[in-house]
Amino acid sequence: MKVIHSSDLAVSGHLLNFDVLRLLFAIFVIFSHSFALLGFADPVQALVRTTTPGSLGVDGFFLISGYLITRSWVNDPSAGRFLARRVLRLYPGFIVASLVSVLIVGPLGADPAQYFRGLDLGGFLRGLLLLHEPQAPRVFAGTPVETVNGAMWTISFEFRCYLVAMLCGCIGLFSRRRIFLVIALLVGAAICYTVPDSGPTDSQHQLFGFKALRVSDYMAWFAALFLTGSCFFLFRERIRYTLTGWVVAFAVLAWSLFYPEWLRPGVLLAGAYVVFGVAAMPALRRVRSGGYVDLSYGLYLYGWPVQKLLSWYWPKVMPWPMFCVTMILCTGLAWLSWHLVEQPALRLKPGAAKRLRFKTAMADMA
């Protein structure tokens, strides 16, 4: 079995599988919400009773983010350019999705006149600035979750992890990787064993039946995932991926899903190896997930409001049909989001033109 070096992951993001993985994780979230928003447990949750595909998808997002964001800083250790890139990646899509959710989706799930009378414009604008879940009056009354776009609550934690990465870069921790590894291990150990009775990401607070965690607990878990991804980048030349190792890691991850006390360690260690092992698979490097069309963010942003509207106007819909219809509709919305909002914003990122020429050249060589 050929040994794959983790350092191979840093060649070119569009020739590897990170886009495919993020797309898959976004689909996981939509899948779980297709059941939860109708008051059902999805098949995986019913089997393991500790987590959901949606929660695992969010975990995967943070693992990959830790790897790629750390790589971004190491390649260009400038706080100003780093922050500009992160803002341009998250905010434009988030702002447009928030406006669509509050100004279009919300009124469709309530009495429009009463809805707009109760809309707190100041709170909504503060939420936009802080990347909080869109603040809107009560909508979709009588449904299991009466919010306009509950999936967006994780975006603020993503940005906080970016700030953590920037701080680590500014104080030189990325160049002291053994110290960084110790810190990551301590954070991971703390979150694994201080809250052992909850799933790793109690997605939508009590939506999936877990006890709601404090904001600090969420941040600690997401930071642990992010720092784990960072470690996989910093020690990339020391990590080897083999089929045997991947199968063992997948088996450990699957086993940990049945035991709450082992779930978080399983995700942080075995889960990370599974994710980055998939990213290193040569057979999949030719798959470009649309390559230059990244639909994952748009799917994540628009899945929830589309599902709420479907369940509101199609009250007898069941989870599987809702999942299929949501995927069809959200693929179109994600395509529009990428071409009209996200990609134009990314062209404004410092060094974007240079990176685009590099990726095009690498694609031509593939």
ZASE-688616 format. One record per residue (C-alpha): residue in three letters; residue number from 1; x, y, z. Coordinates in Angstrom, 3 decimals. Layout:
 residu num       xx       yy       zz
    ala NUM        X        Y        Z
...
//
This chain:
 residu num       xx       yy       zz
    met   1    0.000    0.000    0.000
    lys   2    1.458    3.354   -1.030
    val   3    2.154    5.709    1.862
    ile   4    0.766    9.225    1.347
    his   5    2.471   12.134    3.050
    ser   6    0.338   14.791    4.669
    ser   7    2.617   17.394    3.086
    asp   8    1.030   16.432   -0.248
    leu   9   -2.153   18.136    0.940
    ala  10   -0.591   21.565    0.588
    val  11   -0.044   21.460   -3.170
    ser  12   -3.250   22.999   -4.462
    gly  13   -6.613   23.092   -2.736
    his  14   -8.575   22.683   -5.960
    leu  15   -6.680   19.521   -6.934
    leu  16   -7.417   17.844   -3.631
    asn  17  -10.582   16.794   -1.916
    phe  18  -11.293   19.540    0.593
    asp  19  -14.034   21.009   -1.593
    val  20  -15.615   17.572   -1.959
    leu  21  -15.484   17.003    1.790
    arg  22  -17.012   20.371    2.629
    leu  23  -19.777   19.725    0.135
    leu  24  -20.407   16.349    1.750
    phe  25  -20.492   17.902    5.237
    ala  26  -23.018   20.517    4.095
    ile  27  -25.195   17.696    2.745
    phe  28  -24.879   15.953    6.130
    val  29  -26.290   19.059    7.815
    ile  30  -29.211   19.317    5.391
    phe  31  -29.893   15.604    5.818
    ser  32  -30.112   15.820    9.604
    his  33  -32.231   18.969    9.498
    ser  34  -34.647   17.264    7.085
    phe  35  -35.593   14.978    9.969
    ala  36  -35.122   17.271   12.958
    leu  37  -37.174   20.155   11.565
    leu  38  -40.092   17.757   11.175
    gly  39  -39.679   16.366   14.683
    phe  40  -37.982   13.098   13.707
    ala  41  -34.619   11.567   14.598
    asp  42  -32.526   10.827   11.529
    pro  43  -31.513    7.168   10.967
    val  44  -27.976    7.643   12.267
    gln  45  -29.143    9.422   15.405
    ala  46  -31.732    6.702   16.008
    leu  47  -28.985    4.085   15.761
    val  48  -26.124    5.596   17.768
    arg  49  -28.089    7.988   20.039
    thr  50  -25.046   10.198   20.631
    thr  51  -24.800   12.469   17.610
    thr  52  -26.102   13.130   14.109
    pro  53  -24.585   13.371   10.624
    gly  54  -25.240   17.110   10.832
    ser  55  -23.197   17.455   13.998
    leu  56  -20.393   15.380   12.495
    gly  57  -20.553   17.536    9.373
    val  58  -20.056   20.677   11.454
    asp  59  -17.127   18.985   13.207
    gly  60  -15.610   18.206    9.821
    phe  61  -15.953   21.825    8.745
    phe  62  -13.918   22.974   11.750
    leu  63  -11.233   20.318   11.248
    ile  64  -10.721   21.320    7.619
    ser  65  -10.900   24.994    8.501
    gly  66   -8.120   24.580   11.062
    tyr  67   -5.887   22.974    8.436
    leu  68   -6.537   25.463    5.661
    ile  69   -6.591   28.618    7.785
    thr  70   -3.298   27.691    9.421
    arg  71   -1.860   27.050    5.989
    ser  72   -3.107   30.470    4.887
    trp  73   -1.319   32.204    7.762
    val  74    1.924   30.268    7.318
    asn  75    1.975   31.102    3.605
    asp  76    1.347   34.806    4.254
    pro  77    1.842   35.831    7.905
    ser  78    0.223   39.247    7.653
    ala  79   -2.538   40.032   10.124
    gly  80   -4.112   42.651    7.870
    arg  81   -4.261   40.479    4.763
    phe  82   -5.303   37.439    6.800
    leu  83   -8.221   39.288    8.383
    ala  84   -9.281   40.791    5.049
    arg  85   -9.412   37.332    3.451
    arg  86  -11.427   35.879    6.285
    val  87  -13.926   38.756    6.282
    leu  88  -14.376   38.558    2.521
    arg  89  -14.932   34.816    2.710
    leu  90  -17.584   34.808    5.430
    tyr  91  -19.393   38.139    5.548
    pro  92  -20.782   38.690    2.009
    gly  93  -22.535   35.327    1.790
    phe  94  -23.668   35.572    5.397
    ile  95  -25.127   39.071    4.973
    val  96  -27.059   38.186    1.819
    ala  97  -28.388   34.942    3.342
    ser  98  -29.431   36.834    6.478
    leu  99  -31.279   39.453    4.429
    val 100  -33.039   36.749    2.415
    ser 101  -33.954   34.879    5.610
    val 102  -35.312   37.888    7.483
    leu 103  -36.858   39.943    4.674
    ile 104  -38.218   37.158    2.441
    val 105  -38.433   33.852    4.301
    gly 106  -39.606   35.300    7.629
    pro 107  -42.717   37.068    6.294
    leu 108  -43.661   33.909    4.397
    gly 109  -43.773   32.025    7.701
    ala 110  -45.870   34.537    9.627
    asp 111  -48.395   37.318    9.246
    pro 112  -46.315   39.862    7.262
    ala 113  -47.748   42.994    8.884
    gln 114  -47.308   41.662   12.410
    tyr 115  -43.900   40.269   11.496
    phe 116  -42.487   43.581   10.311
    arg 117  -43.973   45.434   13.282
    gly 118  -42.072   43.096   15.590
    leu 119  -38.809   43.195   13.663
    asp 120  -35.974   44.654   15.740
    leu 121  -33.855   46.323   13.079
    gly 122  -31.113   47.256   15.536
    gly 123  -30.833   43.716   16.842
    phe 124  -30.779   42.377   13.303
    leu 125  -27.943   44.722   12.289
    arg 126  -25.960   43.857   15.409
    gly 127  -26.430   40.202   14.530
    leu 128  -25.073   40.840   11.040
    leu 129  -21.971   42.499   12.446
    leu 130  -21.341   39.725   14.963
    leu 131  -22.245   36.874   12.560
    his 132  -25.074   35.752   14.799
    glu 133  -28.081   33.721   13.745
    pro 134  -30.553   36.138   12.054
    gln 135  -32.656   37.952   14.629
    ala 136  -36.323   37.881   13.620
    pro 137  -39.756   37.740   15.249
    arg 138  -41.377   34.383   15.866
    val 139  -42.003   32.492   12.634
    phe 140  -43.422   29.110   11.586
    ala 141  -45.530   28.962   14.750
    gly 142  -46.343   25.468   15.931
    thr 143  -43.436   23.770   14.153
    pro 144  -40.666   21.957   16.080
    val 145  -38.261   24.917   15.664
    glu 146  -39.654   28.422   15.205
    thr 147  -36.600   30.212   13.817
    val 148  -35.911   31.630   10.392
    asn 149  -32.393   30.257    9.867
    gly 150  -31.062   28.314   12.814
    ala 151  -28.159   26.737   10.929
    met 152  -26.210   30.006   10.852
    trp 153  -25.364   29.972   14.560
    thr 154  -22.003   28.252   13.953
    ile 155  -20.642   30.981   11.648
    ser 156  -19.686   33.295   14.523
    phe 157  -17.712   30.450   16.114
    glu 158  -15.915   29.905   12.827
    phe 159  -14.823   33.541   12.776
    arg 160  -13.720   33.352   16.412
    cys 161  -11.490   30.425   15.468
    tyr 162  -10.010   32.615   12.724
    leu 163   -9.165   35.202   15.365
    val 164   -7.582   32.485   17.514
    ala 165   -5.453   31.455   14.537
    met 166   -4.426   35.046   13.904
    leu 167   -3.427   35.433   17.556
    cys 168   -1.404   32.206   17.422
    gly 169    0.330   33.444   14.289
    cys 170    1.068   36.885   15.693
    ile 171    2.715   35.510   18.844
    gly 172    4.700   32.934   16.856
    leu 173    3.025   29.741   18.048
    phe 174    2.835   28.277   14.540
    ser 175    6.625   28.352   14.363
    arg 176    6.809   26.601   17.761
    arg 177    4.744   23.644   16.763
    arg 178    5.577   21.407   19.719
    ile 179    4.296   24.041   22.116
    phe 180    1.272   24.465   19.868
    leu 181    0.680   20.697   19.958
    val 182    0.761   20.686   23.755
    ile 183   -1.777   23.522   23.862
    ala 184   -4.038   21.716   21.380
    leu 185   -3.832   18.506   23.429
    leu 186   -4.696   20.349   26.637
    val 187   -7.694   22.064   25.038
    gly 188   -8.850   18.776   23.535
    ala 189   -8.452   16.886   26.810
    ala 190  -10.304   19.583   28.730
    ile 191  -13.334   19.619   26.447
    cys 192  -13.401   15.825   26.134
    tyr 193  -13.582   15.181   29.847
    thr 194  -15.295   18.210   31.366
    val 195  -18.586   17.757   29.492
    pro 196  -18.777   13.988   28.923
    asp 197  -22.571   13.712   28.909
    ser 198  -23.297   15.684   25.710
    gly 199  -22.661   15.187   22.021
    pro 200  -19.724   17.059   20.489
    thr 201  -21.812   19.683   18.770
    asp 202  -25.266   19.972   20.260
    ser 203  -26.427   21.347   16.960
    gln 204  -29.235   23.835   17.300
    his 205  -28.916   23.668   21.060
    gln 206  -31.668   21.230   22.100
    leu 207  -32.809   20.488   18.552
    phe 208  -31.307   17.005   18.462
    gly 209  -32.254   16.125   22.028
    phe 210  -28.990   16.972   23.785
    lys 211  -28.633   19.159   26.836
    ala 212  -27.783   22.685   25.700
    leu 213  -24.215   23.802   26.384
    arg 214  -22.958   27.224   27.383
    val 215  -21.403   29.399   24.679
    ser 216  -17.967   28.839   26.244
    asp 217  -18.426   25.065   25.909
    tyr 218  -19.314   25.386   22.246
    met 219  -16.300   27.606   21.678
    ala 220  -14.001   25.181   23.487
    trp 221  -15.192   22.244   21.379
    phe 222  -14.954   24.104   18.085
    ala 223  -11.544   25.444   19.085
    ala 224  -10.381   21.903   19.875
    leu 225  -11.448   20.771   16.406
    phe 226   -9.840   23.794   14.768
    leu 227   -6.569   23.359   16.663
    thr 228   -6.531   19.671   15.718
    gly 229   -6.767   20.637   12.070
    ser 230   -3.956   23.127   12.620
    cys 231   -1.767   20.380   14.099
    phe 232   -2.367   18.153   11.092
    phe 233   -1.032   20.975    8.928
    leu 234    1.927   21.891   11.144
    phe 235    3.063   18.250   11.387
    arg 236    2.099   17.369    7.829
    glu 237    5.521   15.971    6.881
    arg 238    5.416   13.602    9.883
    ile 239    1.963   12.149    9.169
    arg 240    1.548    9.180    6.853
    tyr 241   -1.753    8.005    5.424
    thr 242   -2.230    4.344    4.577
    leu 243   -5.290    2.296    3.746
    thr 244   -4.771    0.186    6.871
    gly 245   -4.456    3.261    9.052
    trp 246   -7.549    4.803    7.506
    val 247   -9.650    1.649    7.998
    val 248   -8.549    1.374   11.628
    ala 249   -9.301    5.071   12.233
    phe 250  -12.717    4.749   10.612
    ala 251  -13.501    1.703   12.753
    val 252  -12.473    3.568   15.917
    leu 253  -14.577    6.559   14.905
    ala 254  -17.598    4.352   14.192
    trp 255  -17.160    2.560   17.536
    ser 256  -16.891    5.872   19.418
    leu 257  -20.248    7.001   18.026
    phe 258  -21.992    4.524   20.345
    tyr 259  -20.312    5.746   23.553
    pro 260  -20.799    9.362   24.719
    glu 261  -17.637    9.331   26.820
    trp 262  -15.518    8.325   23.808
    leu 263  -17.289   10.343   21.148
    arg 264  -15.239   13.512   21.391
    pro 265  -11.826   11.800   21.574
    gly 266  -12.907    9.614   18.671
    val 267  -13.836   12.625   16.542
    leu 268  -10.704   14.602   17.440
    leu 269   -8.227   11.789   16.793
    ala 270   -9.707    9.073   14.610
    gly 271  -12.128   11.439   12.900
    ala 272   -9.376   13.868   11.952
    tyr 273   -7.267   11.058   10.461
    val 274  -10.302    9.869    8.481
    val 275  -10.990   13.364    7.112
    phe 276   -7.435   14.183    6.107
    gly 277   -6.883   10.657    4.867
    val 278   -9.768   11.148    2.436
    ala 279   -8.280   14.495    1.420
    ala 280   -5.039   12.705    0.548
    met 281   -6.570    9.919   -1.558
    pro 282   -4.988   10.094   -5.044
    ala 283   -7.956    8.378   -6.665
    leu 284  -10.189   11.284   -5.641
    arg 285   -7.846   14.140   -6.452
    arg 286   -9.276   14.348   -9.939
    val 287  -12.707   15.066   -8.479
    arg 288  -13.014   18.818   -8.186
    ser 289  -16.443   19.191   -6.581
    gly 290  -17.128   21.712   -9.262
    gly 291  -13.518   22.778   -8.629
    tyr 292  -13.949   26.499   -8.988
    val 293  -17.604   26.388   -7.976
    asp 294  -17.720   25.877   -4.216
    leu 295  -21.336   25.174   -3.267
    ser 296  -20.761   24.102    0.333
    tyr 297  -21.207   27.515    1.999
    gly 298  -24.349   28.292    0.024
    leu 299  -25.869   24.908    0.821
    tyr 300  -25.174   25.467    4.496
    leu 301  -26.641   28.992    4.478
    tyr 302  -29.847   28.264    2.571
    gly 303  -30.702   24.702    3.590
    trp 304  -32.596   25.639    6.755
    pro 305  -34.862   28.394    5.326
    val 306  -35.731   26.264    2.296
    gln 307  -36.632   23.361    4.586
    lys 308  -38.747   25.579    6.826
    leu 309  -40.692   26.904    3.842
    leu 310  -41.172   23.404    2.455
    ser 311  -42.506   22.080    5.749
    trp 312  -44.731   25.170    6.166
    tyr 313  -46.368   25.054    2.741
    trp 314  -46.185   21.264    2.356
    pro 315  -47.357   20.205    5.832
    lys 316  -47.559   16.491    5.027
    val 317  -44.009   16.275    3.674
    met 318  -41.847   13.502    5.102
    pro 319  -38.092   13.721    5.768
    trp 320  -36.760   11.894    2.717
    pro 321  -38.795   13.818    0.126
    met 322  -37.918   17.075    1.922
    phe 323  -34.226   16.205    1.807
    cys 324  -34.346   15.478   -1.932
    val 325  -36.329   18.608   -2.825
    thr 326  -34.155   20.748   -0.553
    met 327  -31.007   19.516   -2.261
    ile 328  -32.415   20.389   -5.682
    leu 329  -33.525   23.874   -4.652
    cys 330  -30.469   24.664   -2.544
    thr 331  -28.047   23.573   -5.237
    gly 332  -29.479   26.332   -7.415
    leu 333  -29.368   28.863   -4.578
    ala 334  -25.798   27.871   -3.701
    trp 335  -24.798   28.263   -7.362
    leu 336  -26.264   31.781   -7.396
    ser 337  -24.603   32.593   -4.079
    trp 338  -21.230   31.483   -5.412
    his 339  -21.405   33.343   -8.720
    leu 340  -23.193   36.502   -7.566
    val 341  -21.871   36.966   -4.024
    glu 342  -19.028   34.741   -2.854
    gln 343  -16.791   34.587   -5.930
    pro 344  -16.952   38.351   -6.622
    ala 345  -15.997   38.967   -2.987
    leu 346  -13.128   36.473   -3.177
    arg 347  -11.689   38.349   -6.153
    leu 348  -11.146   41.258   -3.753
    lys 349   -8.988   39.174   -1.426
    pro 350   -5.319   40.232   -1.251
    gly 351   -3.305   38.071   -3.640
    ala 352   -6.432   36.526   -5.202
    ala 353   -5.301   37.059   -8.791
    lys 354   -1.928   35.431   -8.133
    arg 355   -3.513   32.404   -6.468
    leu 356   -6.037   32.030   -9.283
    arg 357   -3.223   31.941  -11.868
    phe 358   -1.413   29.303   -9.789
    lys 359   -4.518   27.121   -9.448
    thr 360   -5.257   27.407  -13.158
    ala 361   -1.724   26.367  -14.003
    met 362   -1.911   23.422  -11.619
    ala 363   -5.265   22.383  -13.104
    asp 364   -3.766   22.425  -16.586
    met 365   -1.017   20.091  -15.372
    ala 366   -3.479   17.619  -13.802
//
